[in-house]
Amino acid sequence: MAISRRKFLGWLTATGLSSAFGKTALAGTTKHFEGHPDSLGVLYDNTKCIGCRTCEAACNRVNDLPPPDRPFDDLSVLDKKRRTDAKKYMIINKYDHIRNPKGPLHARIGCNHCLEPACASSCFVRAYTKTKEGAVTYDSSVCVGCRYCMIACPFNIPTFEYDSAFTPRIRKCTMCYDTRLVKGELPGCVEECPTESFTFGRREDLFKIAHERIRRYPRRYLDHIYGENEMGGTSWLYLSGVAFKKIGMREDLGVTPAPALTASALASVPMVVGTWPLLLMGIYAVSKRKEKIATEEKEQALADTIAQAKAEADLKISEAWQKAEKEKEKAVETAVKKALEEAAETESGESS
């Protein structure tokens, strides 16, 4: 059952110290994972990509993302190197400094959906899931915003919604898992690409397709399928006509999966994770205390303001009454004086 961040903190308080120690880490396992049988993936061939940004537009539409600052048919944005962010799950970069008879080369940047994701191995609340279909999904309802996944990802992909103050989320490509994949539909970028730069299918079949292209066109392709072994393998695979490092992709990752690299560090995670409930309970208590003090201060300030306004109003009413009384007394004195003067004049007239 999904729970909010606020409920998560409350749950930690409710569970108490019994869950604080003696539990294994919720981060990913340190056993090597060979991948789900018949898992799916995408093969991206940058020799076919023309940088039209149709895939970016499809990704934006399918995932209901905010509109870009400039329209997708404005290709001038390719003149500057970009990266994914909370509003862009995937982007295409242009590399026109590389000699290529057919024009500038392009490269897709986005989540590679690792077989053993570093983001999942670093997440102690299991916000990430490597699905049997091959996609790495994210559950914002359990995320506590620690952002360890951003640090762990070797491809620098997960991004944080810094402009969403109350419900920030980690954002990245999910291979259109919830919107299309579970319905048997193609990912948006794959379906919309006019040059068939993207090929969707079983990961094992994608290897066959990639190797056949390399065999048939050895001068066109580098004899390497990026993602076949990098970091233990990924569900997104790449073919290129030049060295991958020339198009902004890391070649220093090796073939060891992320959890294996962090095995020694994860050995101490049970204790570290065990202290998290205590830490979060403390943060929660301090936060609630601050909220209570702030509320009390606001209520006191409001009460003081009302009391001051009432006192000022009472003073003004009192002054008004006093003024009215003085004016009334003066009016009475004037009337009496006038009456006496008139009576004196009348009496004087009668005597004469």
Secondary structure as UniProt FT lines:
FT   HELIX           5..15
FT   HELIX           16..19
FT   TURN            37..38
FT   STRAND          40..45
FT   TURN            46..48
FT   HELIX           54..62
FT   TURN            63..64
FT   TURN            72..73
FT   HELIX           75..79
FT   TURN            86..87
FT   STRAND          90..95
FT   TURN            96..97
FT   TURN            101..102
FT   STRAND          105..110
FT   HELIX           118..122
FT   TURN            124..125
FT   STRAND          128..130
FT   TURN            132..133
FT   STRAND          136..138
FT   TURN            140..142
FT   HELIX           148..152
FT   TURN            154..155
FT   STRAND          159..160
FT   TURN            162..163
FT   STRAND          170..171
FT   TURN            175..180
FT   HELIX           181..183
FT   HELIX           188..192
FT   TURN            194..195
FT   STRAND          198..202
FT   HELIX           203..216
FT   TURN            218..220
FT   HELIX           230..232
FT   STRAND          236..239
FT   HELIX           244..247
FT   HELIX           258..261
FT   HELIX           263..266
FT   TURN            267..268
FT   HELIX           269..351
//
